[in-house]
Structures are given as C-alpha cells and as structure tokens.
C-alpha cells in the first residue's frame, strides 16, 4: 500500500497496519523511508492518533510517529523491543532451550505454516506445538 492510499481506513485497519508498520520500523529502522512517504504518513498518523483516541489505532499511530520522527525518549524502549523481537526469530521456540542453531549446527527450522516460530529440531517443534498452535496462522500477504 502506497502512503498516498492510506486515507479511508477504519480503526481496525489502522490498528493492524500500524502494528505491522511499527514492527518494520523497529526492526529495519527509518533511514530508508522515502521523504515523500514520510511527509504523507506523519500528518495522517497524527490525524489517526486524534481520531481513534483510546483505541489500538491511536496507540500504533503514536508508536509509528515516535519512530518516524525519531523521538529520543523512544530509543531505549524501541531498542528493547527490537532485541525481544529478534530473539524470537533467532532462538529455539522452546523456552528452556538456549539453542540458536540446530543440534547439527545448521540454521533453526521455521514453522512450516507461519514461518515466525523457529526450533532447533523436530522434537522441540513438536513439544512447542500445543502452545504455538493458538497463535500460528499462515500469512495473508
């Protein structure tokens, strides 16, 4: 979706897009954001923040604004969030397992459906399935 197409979204859509955008901004940073897109997004995010006060859409808009405008007070928190998000995709999904590679030394296995959870082997993937099942879904994008 181009920045110029963000006009007629409802609160739920803004909340979903805001969650996705804020995750991307945290993980990838803001240095590669096109100035033209930023000039369109920042006022729109401010508008959504006011229009959807008290809703997820306002919270995610605020988070995106803080990242796009590089507010200094957000840096430590966003670095913590980045570390947490990265650890979820760099460490075995079984809480008690510290492995960052499979026992054979190759990269972790991804969940075949969601691609978001990773495991050091099939035994841990099977062990984690009852808990992971509730949040596992195939991406729709």
Secondary structure by P-SEA (a helix, b strand, c coil): ccccccccccaaaaaaaaaaaaaaaaacccccccaaaaaacaaaaaaaaaaacccaaaaaaaaaaaaaaccccaaaaaaaaaaaaaaaaccccccccccccccccccccccccccccccccaaaaaaaccccccccccccc
